[in-house]
Amino acid sequence: MDDLNRLHIELRGVTPEQAGIVLRAAGLGHLEAGGGLLDVAALRQAAGPSSPEDWQVRFAAMVEYARTKGRLTGDGRHLRAHLARPELSEGVDR
């Protein structure tokens, strides 16, 4: 999670149902209609101590930006993220 300019749940080779099970089991969030809710504290912890020095600052800025766009839940605990299915767009002429 180095690119903090984009936030989505990327599905590669799994169904949304399978991804939802994995997200819940990992404690990272859950899926709902149209996307998912990602746990802010769990994402921060998953980055771990090996993250670049400025990562925490950039992460906090991303969360604040999400708040201004209505993508942060009212309690500030979860970020709303859309689902991305790259395999559906691979091989498409652009």
N, C-alpha and C positions, 0 to 999 in steps of 0.2 A: 504494500500500500504506500508506494512512494509518490504516485501522482495524485496529489490532493486537489487538483483542479476539476476532477470528474469523479463522481461517485455513482456507481451502479452495481448491481449484482449480476455478474457475468456467468451465464450458463453454458458450459461446454460439455456436450455429450451426456447431459443429465436432464431429466424432466424437472419442471418447477416443483413437483411433489418431492422428488428426491432431494433437490436443493433445500427445500424447506425442512426436511428431516435433518439434514447435515447442519444447517444453520442453528436449529434448535439444540441439537446434540452438542454442538461446539459452544453454545451459550452466546452466539454472535447476533441472534435476532430470530425473526420468523417472517414468513411470507404471508401476504394478504392479497386481496383482489387488486390487481394492477401493479403490484410491486412488493416491496418488503420493508420491514422496519429493522434497522441495524442498531445494536446496543452501543452507544457512544463509549461507555467505560470499557466494554469488552474490546472494541476496536483499538482504543488507546493502549490497552494492556497487550493486545496481540502484536503491536509494533515492537514491543520489548525494548530493552536497554540498548540494543544494537542499532536503533534508528539514528539517523543523522541528528546532530545537535539541534538544528533548527526545526526538526520535525514536529515537536510539541507545539511550537509557535504556529507553524503552518496548519497543523491539525485544528487548533483552537480557532484560527481564522476561517477554516472551512466550515466548522460547526456554526460559527457566528453568521457566515454567509448563508448557510442553509436556514438558519432562523429567520433571516430577513426575507427569504423566499417562501416561507411557510413549510419548509421541509423538515423542521425539527418539531417533535411532539411538544405539547404544552408543558410537560414536566421536564423537558430538556434531556430526557434519557435515551431517545431513539431518533435516528435520522431516517427519513423516508427515501427509498432508493428504487429506481425502476429496474426492470429485468432487461438484460441485454443477451441476445442469442446470436453471437458472431457467426456461427455456422450457417445461419439462415441467409447472411449477406455475403458469405465467401463465394467466390466464383461468379459474382454478379458483375457484369460490365458496367463501368462507371463513366 
